[in-house]
Amino acid sequence: MSKHLGPGAGPSHVDPSLIRPRRGVLAGVWVAAGLLLLGAVAGFVLTLVSAVDAIDRDQAFRSGGSARVEVTADGEPAVYGQAPVPEGADCTLDGPGEAKFSPYGARYTVKLNRTTWVRLLRIEADTPGTYTLRCTDPAGSATFAPGDGAGLGALANTLLLRSALPGLAGLALAGVAVALIVRRSRHRNRLAAEALGRSGRPPHGDGPSYGPGGPAGLQHDPWQSPPGAPRKE
């Protein structure tokens, strides 16, 4: 008994080594995109951790207390207050050189475990070294802490370098990978169509194909006699 081959049957298998772009190229693009996206996420987390570490909470003190502040040539130490900060807070700095405070033009806050810290004053000292910071407020209820005053500008630059740029590059490579998948699929289909054409059988959808009985309109019940044949009683 011969087996009927339906529409589109034929040597449609395509050698994977002939398909372009190659699988290795596609895999390489996906790996690069994944690494960039992972790097962007890691950079974002590290930036948030550095923002949290900007406040030296271990040295936080109540009004009338004190803390040590390390002043370096390239640093920007600052005074933070736990919100809400009352009006009239005053701070002094004692150390190896002259020091002064200057207010920040932009409000910068950091929220840690339901506690909000507000950047209050920039510490400016001509002589590097260890200084003693003391702060008070009229009500005597405020909490202060030394910290890094780099603030939003440095945070935005760090986010741009650590997270935004790698993330955009990763998304761009992911888009390239999707385009390569589409291109590879089209190339495989074209090679399959060429293989079917060389086999002498039209590709699927290019012409009618019938079973052993011919077109559907000419088929008849095998249990009935053909038209014109003598009828058996």
Buried (B, 14 or more C-beta within 10 A) or exposed (E): EEEEEEBBEBEBEBEEEEBEBBEEEBEEBBEBBBEBBEBBBEBBEEBEEBBBEBBBBEBBBBBEBBBEBEBEEEBBBBBBBBEEBEEEBEBEBEBEEEBEBEEBEEEBEBEEEEEEBBBBBBBBBEEBEEBEBBBBBEEEEBBBBBBBBBBBEBBEEBBEEBBBBBBEBBBEBBEBBEEBBEBBEEBBBEBBBEBBEEEEBBBBEEEEBEEEEEEEEEEEEEEEEEEEEEEEE
